[in-house]
Amino acid sequence: MASSDETNADGNSQACLAGLPAFVAEIDRLCADAKAVIAAARNEVDLEKARIEFLGARSGRLKGITRLLSGLSASERPVGGKHFNDAKETITAVFNEAKDRMAVAAAQEGGSSAGAAIDITLPGKQLRLGHLHPITQTIRRVQEIMSRLGFESVDGPEVEDQWHNFEALAIGPEHPARDPLDNFYLTVAQGVEPLLLRSQTSTVQIRVMENREAPLRIVSLGRVYRPDTADATHYPMFHQVEGLLIEKGSTMAHLKSVLRFFAASFLGGDVRVRFRPSFFPFTEPSVEVDMEWGGRWIEMGGAGMVDPAVLKAVGYDPHEVSGFAFGLGVERIAARRYGVADIRDFYRNDVRFLEQF
Ligand code: PHE
């Protein structure tokens, strides 16, 4: 550095500079050097080096020159001082300009050094967020629709005893529905009646009626288990929606209206509901429920008036109250609504499938 020897030396060395003109010349040279070095800087590291060399607060060349100021005569000093300040401003401006230029260039190259440089003129890119599984969406929708008719959502355990899964529902010890080949029995202890994974949500009817007085309007949605081989319409675990209404004077006509309201709300538009005579030990009369939507009839589940034997089993007086119950397959109504041909798709967890809902 041209001036460092002189400036770092004691005051006498300033004598080699002949007053103001020499001081000004020195400053001009420094300015020219600074501009050249800054212009040559290829990256931010170079630029920072340049900043330290010229503008550094402790040993920068500009700082060195302040010492020369004191070598000027009292009359020359204000002019010299102004010259010095102008130089400092110029170099700082040149430096800042170079810095801005580099930041813009880095942003255009996608570099990170520019921070959040966002081109707001580009088209937006949608963020993909997760969402609820279509079966969960269906369950919530069913709950919402049924709540409009005053049906309160309740839950029951998936591991059940035989009383709630069979006996209280009038499914006697010899009934084929209790066959070990048709149920997932859990052997808990030798000699104790085994528990099982519930095979139907009708268990919840019993649990609620045991604990509450009529009138009742409940809906229960949950998993049930049957050892079926998985195919397009069966799965060893599936979901049911169980509805139960216990009220004085309730009839099959009320049952049909509730199901029609539900079907129309869930599927939308024109839905027809058809009952076919059937048999369930816990309803009398019993029916199969079919729904027609988009020109096709689909079997949705079972229903009927709660059998007086069941009302008695839970301590109700069958002469006082009556009620109806229904149980529909959630996967079936979801498949119908979304046009899914194979219910196994709901459980393959292929995101390409799930993303569509
Ligand atoms: N629980 C019966 C089944 O799983 C369906 C049903 C529910 C039938 C309520 C009548 C009343 O098939």
Residues whose N, C-alpha, C, O or C-beta is under 5 A from the ligand:
A	BS01	LIG	S199 Q200 S202 F280 T283 G302 A303 G304 A325 F326 G327
